[in-house]
């Protein structure tokens, strides 16, 4: 799924259970709104903003998050 910068998205589910547990510990769970604020495609990292905080995700982590 492609993702646009600065567009709001809602997390539907996180498919990887280990990743889901880490994200829930940070307050990021299904129903949470986020925005992609930067991407570093050469390093395959993406910066998302959730409730005013920024988090780095690797491409393979972002691929495990279903959103709309």
mmCIF file of the N, C-alpha and C atoms, coordinates in Angstrom:
data_MODEL
# 
_entry.id   MODEL 
# 
loop_
_atom_site.group_PDB 
_atom_site.id 
_atom_site.type_symbol 
_atom_site.label_atom_id 
_atom_site.label_alt_id 
_atom_site.label_comp_id 
_atom_site.label_asym_id 
_atom_site.label_entity_id 
_atom_site.label_seq_id 
_atom_site.pdbx_PDB_ins_code 
_atom_site.Cartn_x 
_atom_site.Cartn_y 
_atom_site.Cartn_z 
_atom_site.occupancy 
_atom_site.B_iso_or_equiv 
_atom_site.pdbx_formal_charge 
_atom_site.auth_seq_id 
_atom_site.auth_comp_id 
_atom_site.auth_asym_id 
_atom_site.auth_atom_id 
_atom_site.pdbx_PDB_model_num 
ATOM 1   N N  . UNK A 1 1  ? 0.851  -1.177 0.000  1.00 0.00 ? 1  UNK A N  1 
ATOM 2   C CA . UNK A 1 1  ? 0.000  0.000  0.000  1.00 0.00 ? 1  UNK A CA 1 
ATOM 3   C C  . UNK A 1 1  ? 0.893  1.235  0.000  1.00 0.00 ? 1  UNK A C  1 
ATOM 4   N N  . UNK A 1 2  ? 0.569  2.209  -0.816 1.00 0.00 ? 2  UNK A N  1 
ATOM 5   C CA . UNK A 1 2  ? 1.370  3.435  -0.824 1.00 0.00 ? 2  UNK A CA 1 
ATOM 6   C C  . UNK A 1 2  ? 0.868  4.359  0.282  1.00 0.00 ? 2  UNK A C  1 
ATOM 7   N N  . UNK A 1 3  ? 1.759  5.204  0.737  1.00 0.00 ? 3  UNK A N  1 
ATOM 8   C CA . UNK A 1 3  ? 1.430  6.111  1.830  1.00 0.00 ? 3  UNK A CA 1 
ATOM 9   C C  . UNK A 1 3  ? 1.924  7.502  1.451  1.00 0.00 ? 3  UNK A C  1 
ATOM 10  N N  . UNK A 1 4  ? 1.080  8.491  1.666  1.00 0.00 ? 4  UNK A N  1 
ATOM 11  C CA . UNK A 1 4  ? 1.400  9.871  1.311  1.00 0.00 ? 4  UNK A CA 1 
ATOM 12  C C  . UNK A 1 4  ? 1.887  10.625 2.541  1.00 0.00 ? 4  UNK A C  1 
ATOM 13  N N  . UNK A 1 5  ? 2.814  11.547 2.325  1.00 0.00 ? 5  UNK A N  1 
ATOM 14  C CA . UNK A 1 5  ? 3.308  12.385 3.415  1.00 0.00 ? 5  UNK A CA 1 
ATOM 15  C C  . UNK A 1 5  ? 2.206  13.290 3.940  1.00 0.00 ? 5  UNK A C  1 
ATOM 16  N N  . UNK A 1 6  ? 2.171  13.453 5.260  1.00 0.00 ? 6  UNK A N  1 
ATOM 17  C CA . UNK A 1 6  ? 1.300  14.388 5.976  1.00 0.00 ? 6  UNK A CA 1 
ATOM 18  C C  . UNK A 1 6  ? -0.195 14.125 5.843  1.00 0.00 ? 6  UNK A C  1 
ATOM 19  N N  . UNK A 1 7  ? -0.578 12.988 5.312  1.00 0.00 ? 7  UNK A N  1 
ATOM 20  C CA . UNK A 1 7  ? -1.992 12.623 5.242  1.00 0.00 ? 7  UNK A CA 1 
ATOM 21  C C  . UNK A 1 7  ? -2.327 11.796 6.480  1.00 0.00 ? 7  UNK A C  1 
ATOM 22  N N  . UNK A 1 8  ? -3.472 12.056 7.121  1.00 0.00 ? 8  UNK A N  1 
ATOM 23  C CA . UNK A 1 8  ? -3.823 11.254 8.296  1.00 0.00 ? 8  UNK A CA 1 
ATOM 24  C C  . UNK A 1 8  ? -4.288 9.853  7.904  1.00 0.00 ? 8  UNK A C  1 
ATOM 25  N N  . UNK A 1 9  ? -3.851 8.876  8.670  1.00 0.00 ? 9  UNK A N  1 
ATOM 26  C CA . UNK A 1 9  ? -4.253 7.479  8.500  1.00 0.00 ? 9  UNK A CA 1 
ATOM 27  C C  . UNK A 1 9  ? -4.678 6.938  9.859  1.00 0.00 ? 9  UNK A C  1 
ATOM 28  N N  . UNK A 1 10 ? -5.525 5.930  9.848  1.00 0.00 ? 10 UNK A N  1 
ATOM 29  C CA . UNK A 1 10 ? -5.952 5.247  11.068 1.00 0.00 ? 10 UNK A CA 1 
ATOM 30  C C  . UNK A 1 10 ? -5.408 3.819  11.022 1.00 0.00 ? 10 UNK A C  1 
ATOM 31  N N  . UNK A 1 11 ? -4.785 3.386  12.107 1.00 0.00 ? 11 UNK A N  1 
ATOM 32  C CA . UNK A 1 11 ? -4.290 2.009  12.188 1.00 0.00 ? 11 UNK A CA 1 
ATOM 33  C C  . UNK A 1 11 ? -5.475 1.073  12.377 1.00 0.00 ? 11 UNK A C  1 
ATOM 34  N N  . UNK A 1 12 ? -5.586 0.078  11.510 1.00 0.00 ? 12 UNK A N  1 
ATOM 35  C CA . UNK A 1 12 ? -6.647 -0.922 11.612 1.00 0.00 ? 12 UNK A CA 1 
ATOM 36  C C  . UNK A 1 12 ? -6.180 -2.123 12.424 1.00 0.00 ? 12 UNK A C  1 
ATOM 37  N N  . UNK A 1 13 ? -5.017 -2.633 12.107 1.00 0.00 ? 13 UNK A N  1 
ATOM 38  C CA . UNK A 1 13 ? -4.454 -3.778 12.825 1.00 0.00 ? 13 UNK A CA 1 
ATOM 39  C C  . UNK A 1 13 ? -2.951 -3.828 12.594 1.00 0.00 ? 13 UNK A C  1 
ATOM 40  N N  . UNK A 1 14 ? -2.266 -4.528 13.477 1.00 0.00 ? 14 UNK A N  1 
ATOM 41  C CA . UNK A 1 14 ? -0.828 -4.756 13.345 1.00 0.00 ? 14 UNK A CA 1 
ATOM 42  C C  . UNK A 1 14 ? -0.656 -6.269 13.279 1.00 0.00 ? 14 UNK A C  1 
ATOM 43  N N  . UNK A 1 15 ? -0.231 -6.763 12.139 1.00 0.00 ? 15 UNK A N  1 
ATOM 44  C CA . UNK A 1 15 ? -0.205 -8.209 11.891 1.00 0.00 ? 15 UNK A CA 1 
ATOM 45  C C  . UNK A 1 15 ? 0.845  -8.968 12.689 1.00 0.00 ? 15 UNK A C  1 
ATOM 46  N N  . UNK A 1 16 ? 1.988  -8.382 12.906 1.00 0.00 ? 16 UNK A N  1 
ATOM 47  C CA . UNK A 1 16 ? 3.064  -9.050 13.640 1.00 0.00 ? 16 UNK A CA 1 
ATOM 48  C C  . UNK A 1 16 ? 2.838  -8.849 15.144 1.00 0.00 ? 16 UNK A C  1 
ATOM 49  N N  . UNK A 1 17 ? 2.692  -9.937 15.887 1.00 0.00 ? 17 UNK A N  1 
ATOM 50  C CA . UNK A 1 17 ? 2.363  -9.852 17.314 1.00 0.00 ? 17 UNK A CA 1 
ATOM 51  C C  . UNK A 1 17 ? 3.463  -9.197 18.142 1.00 0.00 ? 17 UNK A C  1 
ATOM 52  N N  . UNK A 1 18 ? 4.708  -9.475 17.821 1.00 0.00 ? 18 UNK A N  1 
ATOM 53  C CA . UNK A 1 18 ? 5.822  -8.867 18.550 1.00 0.00 ? 18 UNK A CA 1 
ATOM 54  C C  . UNK A 1 18 ? 5.862  -7.357 18.315 1.00 0.00 ? 18 UNK A C  1 
ATOM 55  N N  . UNK A 1 19 ? 5.695  -6.943 17.076 1.00 0.00 ? 19 UNK A N  1 
ATOM 56  C CA . UNK A 1 19 ? 5.645  -5.516 16.750 1.00 0.00 ? 19 UNK A CA 1 
ATOM 57  C C  . UNK A 1 19 ? 4.440  -4.868 17.418 1.00 0.00 ? 19 UNK A C  1 
ATOM 58  N N  . UNK A 1 20 ? 3.298  -5.537 17.392 1.00 0.00 ? 20 UNK A N  1 
ATOM 59  C CA . UNK A 1 20 ? 2.082  -5.000 18.016 1.00 0.00 ? 20 UNK A CA 1 
ATOM 60  C C  . UNK A 1 20 ? 2.314  -4.752 19.504 1.00 0.00 ? 20 UNK A C  1 
ATOM 61  N N  . UNK A 1 21 ? 2.954  -5.682 20.185 1.00 0.00 ? 21 UNK A N  1 
ATOM 62  C CA . UNK A 1 21 ? 3.220  -5.522 21.617 1.00 0.00 ? 21 UNK A CA 1 
ATOM 63  C C  . UNK A 1 21 ? 4.120  -4.316 21.881 1.00 0.00 ? 21 UNK A C  1 
ATOM 64  N N  . UNK A 1 22 ? 5.151  -4.143 21.060 1.00 0.00 ? 22 UNK A N  1 
ATOM 65  C CA . UNK A 1 22 ? 6.049  -2.986 21.231 1.00 0.00 ? 22 UNK A CA 1 
ATOM 66  C C  . UNK A 1 22 ? 5.312  -1.678 20.973 1.00 0.00 ? 22 UNK A C  1 
ATOM 67  N N  . UNK A 1 23 ? 4.483  -1.663 19.940 1.00 0.00 ? 23 UNK A N  1 
ATOM 68  C CA . UNK A 1 23 ? 3.774  -0.431 19.598 1.00 0.00 ? 23 UNK A CA 1 
ATOM 69  C C  . UNK A 1 23 ? 2.712  -0.087 20.637 1.00 0.00 ? 23 UNK A C  1 
ATOM 70  N N  . UNK A 1 24 ? 2.000  -1.081 21.131 1.00 0.00 ? 24 UNK A N  1 
ATOM 71  C CA . UNK A 1 24 ? 1.002  -0.832 22.174 1.00 0.00 ? 24 UNK A CA 1 
ATOM 72  C C  . UNK A 1 24 ? 1.681  -0.266 23.424 1.00 0.00 ? 24 UNK A C  1 
ATOM 73  N N  . UNK A 1 25 ? 2.866  -0.753 23.754 1.00 0.00 ? 25 UNK A N  1 
ATOM 74  C CA . UNK A 1 25 ? 3.612  -0.224 24.898 1.00 0.00 ? 25 UNK A CA 1 
ATOM 75  C C  . UNK A 1 25 ? 3.942  1.258  24.715 1.00 0.00 ? 25 UNK A C  1 
ATOM 76  N N  . UNK A 1 26 ? 4.020  1.700  23.464 1.00 0.00 ? 26 UNK A N  1 
ATOM 77  C CA . UNK A 1 26 ? 4.284  3.115  23.158 1.00 0.00 ? 26 UNK A CA 1 
ATOM 78  C C  . UNK A 1 26 ? 2.993  3.916  22.980 1.00 0.00 ? 26 UNK A C  1 
ATOM 79  N N  . UNK A 1 27 ? 1.846  3.257  23.140 1.00 0.00 ? 27 UNK A N  1 
ATOM 80  C CA . UNK A 1 27 ? 0.562  3.934  22.985 1.00 0.00 ? 27 UNK A CA 1 
ATOM 81  C C  . UNK A 1 27 ? 0.050  3.950  21.563 1.00 0.00 ? 27 UNK A C  1 
ATOM 82  N N  . UNK A 1 28 ? 0.619  3.113  20.706 1.00 0.00 ? 28 UNK A N  1 
ATOM 83  C CA . UNK A 1 28 ? 0.209  3.044  19.303 1.00 0.00 ? 28 UNK A CA 1 
ATOM 84  C C  . UNK A 1 28 ? -0.542 1.733  19.109 1.00 0.00 ? 28 UNK A C  1 
ATOM 85  N N  . UNK A 1 29 ? -1.846 1.829  18.861 1.00 0.00 ? 29 UNK A N  1 
ATOM 86  C CA . UNK A 1 29 ? -2.670 0.625  18.751 1.00 0.00 ? 29 UNK A CA 1 
ATOM 87  C C  . UNK A 1 29 ? -3.747 0.847  17.685 1.00 0.00 ? 29 UNK A C  1 
ATOM 88  N N  . UNK A 1 30 ? -4.482 -0.202 17.341 1.00 0.00 ? 30 UNK A N  1 
ATOM 89  C CA . UNK A 1 30 ? -5.565 -0.023 16.366 1.00 0.00 ? 30 UNK A CA 1 
ATOM 90  C C  . UNK A 1 30 ? -6.502 1.105  16.803 1.00 0.00 ? 30 UNK A C  1 
ATOM 91  N N  . UNK A 1 31 ? -6.885 1.920  15.827 1.00 0.00 ? 31 UNK A N  1 
ATOM 92  C CA . UNK A 1 31 ? -7.717 3.085  16.096 1.00 0.00 ? 31 UNK A CA 1 
ATOM 93  C C  . UNK A 1 31 ? -6.926 4.371  16.241 1.00 0.00 ? 31 UNK A C  1 
ATOM 94  N N  . UNK A 1 32 ? -5.608 4.254  16.373 1.00 0.00 ? 32 UNK A N  1 
ATOM 95  C CA . UNK A 1 32 ? -4.740 5.419  16.529 1.00 0.00 ? 32 UNK A CA 1 
ATOM 96  C C  . UNK A 1 32 ? -4.513 6.090  15.180 1.00 0.00 ? 32 UNK A C  1 
ATOM 97  N N  . UNK A 1 33 ? -4.571 7.417  15.179 1.00 0.00 ? 33 UNK A N  1 
ATOM 98  C CA . UNK A 1 33 ? -4.283 8.183  13.959 1.00 0.00 ? 33 UNK A CA 1 
ATOM 99  C C  . UNK A 1 33 ? -2.790 8.472  13.894 1.00 0.00 ? 33 UNK A C  1 
ATOM 100 N N  . UNK A 1 34 ? -2.236 8.408  12.684 1.00 0.00 ? 34 UNK A N  1 
ATOM 101 C CA . UNK A 1 34 ? -0.833 8.766  12.484 1.00 0.00 ? 34 UNK A CA 1 
ATOM 102 C C  . UNK A 1 34 ? -0.673 9.448  11.135 1.00 0.00 ? 34 UNK A C  1 
ATOM 103 N N  . UNK A 1 35 ? 0.460  10.106 10.975 1.00 0.00 ? 35 UNK A N  1 
ATOM 104 C CA . UNK A 1 35 ? 0.852  10.732 9.707  1.00 0.00 ? 35 UNK A CA 1 
ATOM 105 C C  . UNK A 1 35 ? 2.295  10.350 9.417  1.00 0.00 ? 35 UNK A C  1 
ATOM 106 N N  . UNK A 1 36 ? 2.582  10.115 8.152  1.00 0.00 ? 36 UNK A N  1 
ATOM 107 C CA . UNK A 1 36 ? 3.971  9.921  7.723  1.00 0.00 ? 36 UNK A CA 1 
ATOM 108 C C  . UNK A 1 36 ? 4.550  11.317 7.532  1.00 0.00 ? 36 UNK A C  1 
ATOM 109 N N  . UNK A 1 37 ? 5.609  11.636 8.264  1.00 0.00 ? 37 UNK A N  1 
ATOM 110 C CA . UNK A 1 37 ? 6.179  12.976 8.150  1.00 0.00 ? 37 UNK A CA 1 
ATOM 111 C C  . UNK A 1 37 ? 7.465  13.018 7.331  1.00 0.00 ? 37 UNK A C  1 
ATOM 112 N N  . UNK A 1 38 ? 8.200  11.901 7.286  1.00 0.00 ? 38 UNK A N  1 
ATOM 113 C CA . UNK A 1 38 ? 9.419  11.833 6.472  1.00 0.00 ? 38 UNK A CA 1 
ATOM 114 C C  . UNK A 1 38 ? 9.673  10.391 6.091  1.00 0.00 ? 38 UNK A C  1 
ATOM 115 N N  . UNK A 1 39 ? 10.362 10.234 4.985  1.00 0.00 ? 39 UNK A N  1 
ATOM 116 C CA . UNK A 1 39 ? 10.813 8.889  4.620  1.00 0.00 ? 39 UNK A CA 1 
ATOM 117 C C  . UNK A 1 39 ? 12.242 8.983  4.110  1.00 0.00 ? 39 UNK A C  1 
ATOM 118 N N  . UNK A 1 40 ? 13.009 7.993  4.461  1.00 0.00 ? 40 UNK A N  1 
ATOM 119 C CA . UNK A 1 40 ? 14.393 7.876  4.009  1.00 0.00 ? 40 UNK A CA 1 
ATOM 120 C C  . UNK A 1 40 ? 14.461 6.577  3.217  1.00 0.00 ? 40 UNK A C  1 
ATOM 121 N N  . UNK A 1 41 ? 14.054 6.632  1.975  1.00 0.00 ? 41 UNK A N  1 
ATOM 122 C CA . UNK A 1 41 ? 13.909 5.413  1.179  1.00 0.00 ? 41 UNK A CA 1 
ATOM 123 C C  . UNK A 1 41 ? 15.221 4.679  0.965  1.00 0.00 ? 41 UNK A C  1 
ATOM 124 N N  . UNK A 1 42 ? 16.333 5.400  0.935  1.00 0.00 ? 42 UNK A N  1 
ATOM 125 C CA . UNK A 1 42 ? 17.623 4.736  0.748  1.00 0.00 ? 42 UNK A CA 1 
ATOM 126 C C  . UNK A 1 42 ? 17.971 3.875  1.953  1.00 0.00 ? 42 UNK A C  1 
ATOM 127 N N  . UNK A 1 43 ? 17.511 4.306  3.126  1.00 0.00 ? 43 UNK A N  1 
ATOM 128 C CA . UNK A 1 43 ? 17.766 3.534  4.347  1.00 0.00 ? 43 UNK A CA 1 
ATOM 129 C C  . UNK A 1 43 ? 16.551 2.693  4.721  1.00 0.00 ? 43 UNK A C  1 
ATOM 130 N N  . UNK A 1 44 ? 15.487 2.789  3.938  1.00 0.00 ? 44 UNK A N  1 
ATOM 131 C CA . UNK A 1 44 ? 14.244 2.056  4.190  1.00 0.00 ? 44 UNK A CA 1 
ATOM 132 C C  . UNK A 1 44 ? 13.677 2.338  5.573  1.00 0.00 ? 44 UNK A C  1 
ATOM 133 N N  . UNK A 1 45 ? 13.740 3.606  6.002  1.00 0.00 ? 45 UNK A N  1 
ATOM 134 C CA . UNK A 1 45 ? 13.134 3.997  7.272  1.00 0.00 ? 45 UNK A CA 1 
ATOM 135 C C  . UNK A 1 45 ? 12.100 5.083  7.030  1.00 0.00 ? 45 UNK A C  1 
ATOM 136 N N  . UNK A 1 46 ? 11.111 5.096  7.886  1.00 0.00 ? 46 UNK A N  1 
ATOM 137 C CA . UNK A 1 46 ? 9.990  6.017  7.758  1.00 0.00 ? 46 UNK A CA 1 
ATOM 138 C C  . UNK A 1 46 ? 9.717  6.622  9.125  1.00 0.00 ? 46 UNK A C  1 
ATOM 139 N N  . UNK A 1 47 ? 9.429  7.914  9.138  1.00 0.00 ? 47 UNK A N  1 
ATOM 140 C CA . UNK A 1 47 ? 9.141  8.619  10.379 1.00 0.00 ? 47 UNK A CA 1 
ATOM 141 C C  . UNK A 1 47 ? 7.642  8.891  10.400 1.00 0.00 ? 47 UNK A C  1 
ATOM 142 N N  . UNK A 1 48 ? 6.967  8.367  11.441 1.00 0.00 ? 48 UNK A N  1 
ATOM 143 C CA . UNK A 1 48 ? 5.546  8.650  11.594 1.00 0.00 ? 48 UNK A CA 1 
ATOM 144 C C  . UNK A 1 48 ? 5.353  9.518  12.831 1.00 0.00 ? 48 UNK A C  1 
ATOM 145 N N  . UNK A 1 49 ? 4.293  10.311 12.807 1.00 0.00 ? 49 UNK A N  1 
ATOM 146 C CA . UNK A 1 49 ? 3.941  11.141 13.952 1.00 0.00 ? 49 UNK A CA 1 
ATOM 147 C C  . UNK A 1 49 ? 2.640  10.618 14.537 1.00 0.00 ? 49 UNK A C  1 
ATOM 148 N N  . UNK A 1 50 ? 2.666  10.365 15.830 1.00 0.00 ? 50 UNK A N  1 
ATOM 149 C CA . UNK A 1 50 ? 1.496  9.884  16.559 1.00 0.00 ? 50 UNK A CA 1 
ATOM 150 C C  . UNK A 1 50 ? 1.338  10.767 17.788 1.00 0.00 ? 50 UNK A C  1 
ATOM 151 N N  . UNK A 1 51 ? 0.223  11.463 17.891 1.00 0.00 ? 51 UNK A N  1 
ATOM 152 C CA . UNK A 1 51 ? -0.070 12.320 19.044 1.00 0.00 ? 51 UNK A CA 1 
ATOM 153 C C  . UNK A 1 51 ? 1.092  13.256 19.370 1.00 0.00 ? 51 UNK A C  1 
ATOM 154 N N  . UNK A 1 52 ? 1.672  13.865 18.331 1.00 0.00 ? 52 UNK A N  1 
ATOM 155 C CA . UNK A 1 52 ? 2.744  14.831 18.511 1.00 0.00 ? 52 UNK A CA 1 
ATOM 156 C C  . UNK A 1 52 ? 4.127  14.242 18.726 1.00 0.00 ? 52 UNK A C  1 
ATOM 157 N N  . UNK A 1 53 ? 4.237  12.914 18.764 1.00 0.00 ? 53 UNK A N  1 
ATOM 158 C CA . UNK A 1 53 ? 5.542  12.262 18.943 1.00 0.00 ? 53 UNK A CA 1 
ATOM 159 C C  . UNK A 1 53 ? 5.936  11.581 17.646 1.00 0.00 ? 53 UNK A C  1 
ATOM 160 N N  . UNK A 1 54 ? 7.237  11.560 17.365 1.00 0.00 ? 54 UNK A N  1 
ATOM 161 C CA . UNK A 1 54 ? 7.730  10.931 16.139 1.00 0.00 ? 54 UNK A CA 1 
ATOM 162 C C  . UNK A 1 54 ? 8.401  9.598  16.451 1.00 0.00 ? 54 UNK A C  1 
ATOM 163 N N  . UNK A 1 55 ? 8.145  8.626  15.570 1.00 0.00 ? 55 UNK A N  1 
ATOM 164 C CA . UNK A 1 55 ? 8.696  7.284  15.708 1.00 0.00 ? 55 UNK A CA 1 
ATOM 165 C C  . UNK A 1 55 ? 9.299  6.858  14.378 1.00 0.00 ? 55 UNK A C  1 
ATOM 166 N N  . UNK A 1 56 ? 10.426 6.158  14.435 1.00 0.00 ? 56 UNK A N  1 
ATOM 167 C CA . UNK A 1 56 ? 11.058 5.585  13.238 1.00 0.00 ? 56 UNK A CA 1 
ATOM 168 C C  . UNK A 1 56 ? 10.562 4.161  13.052 1.00 0.00 ? 56 UNK A C  1 
ATOM 169 N N  . UNK A 1 57 ? 10.202 3.825  11.826 1.00 0.00 ? 57 UNK A N  1 
ATOM 170 C CA . UNK A 1 57 ? 9.823  2.455  11.482 1.00 0.00 ? 57 UNK A CA 1 
ATOM 171 C C  . UNK A 1 57 ? 10.630 2.000  10.286 1.00 0.00 ? 57 UNK A C  1 
ATOM 172 N N  . UNK A 1 58 ? 11.046 0.743  10.308 1.00 0.00 ? 58 UNK A N  1 
ATOM 173 C CA . UNK A 1 58 ? 11.676 0.160  9.127  1.00 0.00 ? 58 UNK A CA 1 
ATOM 174 C C  . UNK A 1 58 ? 10.571 -0.230 8.154  1.00 0.00 ? 58 UNK A C  1 
ATOM 175 N N  . UNK A 1 59 ? 10.922 -0.366 6.889  1.00 0.00 ? 59 UNK A N  1 
ATOM 176 C CA . UNK A 1 59 ? 9.943  -0.728 5.854  1.00 0.00 ? 59 UNK A CA 1 
ATOM 177 C C  . UNK A 1 59 ? 9.193  -2.008 6.223  1.00 0.00 ? 59 UNK A C  1 
ATOM 178 N N  . UNK A 1 60 ? 9.924  -3.018 6.700  1.00 0.00 ? 60 UNK A N  1 
ATOM 179 C CA . UNK A 1 60 ? 9.264  -4.285 7.026  1.00 0.00 ? 60 UNK A CA 1 
ATOM 180 C C  . UNK A 1 60 ? 8.299  -4.143 8.205  1.00 0.00 ? 60 UNK A C  1 
ATOM 181 N N  . UNK A 1 61 ? 8.542  -3.185 9.104  1.00 0.00 ? 61 UNK A N  1 
ATOM 182 C CA . UNK A 1 61 ? 7.593  -2.925 10.193 1.00 0.00 ? 61 UNK A CA 1 
ATOM 183 C C  . UNK A 1 61 ? 6.352  -2.219 9.654  1.00 0.00 ? 61 UNK A C  1 
ATOM 184 N N  . UNK A 1 62 ? 6.566  -1.215 8.823  1.00 0.00 ? 62 UNK A N  1 
ATOM 185 C CA . UNK A 1 62 ? 5.436  -0.497 8.231  1.00 0.00 ? 62 UNK A CA 1 
ATOM 186 C C  . UNK A 1 62 ? 4.557  -1.441 7.415  1.00 0.00 ? 62 UNK A C  1 
ATOM 187 N N  . UNK A 1 63 ? 5.160  -2.412 6.760  1.00 0.00 ? 63 UNK A N  1 
ATOM 188 C CA . UNK A 1 63 ? 4.401  -3.390 5.971  1.00 0.00 ? 63 UNK A CA 1 
ATOM 189 C C  . UNK A 1 63 ? 3.487  -4.254 6.833  1.00 0.00 ? 63 UNK A C  1 
ATOM 190 N N  . UNK A 1 64 ? 3.759  -4.356 8.122  1.00 0.00 ? 64 UNK A N  1 
ATOM 191 C CA . UNK A 1 64 ? 2.936  -5.165 9.029  1.00 0.00 ? 64 UNK A CA 1 
ATOM 192 C C  . UNK A 1 64 ? 1.740  -4.400 9.592  1.00 0.00 ? 64 UNK A C  1 
ATOM 193 N N  . UNK A 1 65 ? 1.660  -3.106 9.294  1.00 0.00 ? 65 UNK A N  1 
ATOM 194 C CA . UNK A 1 65 ? 0.581  -2.271 9.817  1.00 0.00 ? 65 UNK A CA 1 
ATOM 195 C C  . UNK A 1 65 ? -0.463 -2.066 8.730  1.00 0.00 ? 65 UNK A C  1 
ATOM 196 N N  . UNK A 1 66 ? -1.684 -2.465 9.023  1.00 0.00 ? 66 UNK A N  1 
ATOM 197 C CA . UNK A 1 66 ? -2.799 -2.241 8.099  1.00 0.00 ? 66 UNK A CA 1 
ATOM 198 C C  . UNK A 1 66 ? -3.465 -0.930 8.516  1.00 0.00 ? 66 UNK A C  1 
ATOM 199 N N  . UNK A 1 67 ? -3.670 -0.035 7.560  1.00 0.00 ? 67 UNK A N  1 
ATOM 200 C CA . UNK A 1 67 ? -4.234 1.277  7.873  1.00 0.00 ? 67 UNK A CA 1 
ATOM 201 C C  . UNK A 1 67 ? -5.124 1.737  6.738  1.00 0.00 ? 67 UNK A C  1 
ATOM 202 N N  . UNK A 1 68 ? -5.926 2.745  7.033  1.00 0.00 ? 68 UNK A N  1 
ATOM 203 C CA . UNK A 1 68 ? -6.774 3.348  5.996  1.00 0.00 ? 68 UNK A CA 1 
ATOM 204 C C  . UNK A 1 68 ? -6.702 4.852  6.082  1.00 0.00 ? 68 UNK A C  1 
# 
